[in-house]
Amino acid sequence: TAEKQNILDKFNHALKLFYEGNFKQAKNLFAEIAAKDAAARAYVLKCEELITQPPTNWQGVWVVTQK
């Protein structure tokens, strides 16, 4: 459906921003679709964490620190 495609498009754009290190813009886009996408909800939380504690040498690697 068109709604599903819109969610996918936003997610892909937000993911690109995330890997570029643009966590604030990525968080905003992920937040727009978080109600309908579990992965986007997880990325919102990770973006908040990275905004609060910015990585010194961002390589696009997400290190899992908890289960």
Secondary structure, DSSP 4 states (H G I P E B T S, - for coil): -HHHHHHHHHHHHHHHHHHHT-HHHHHHHHHHHGGG-HHHHHHHHHHHHHHHS--SS--S-------
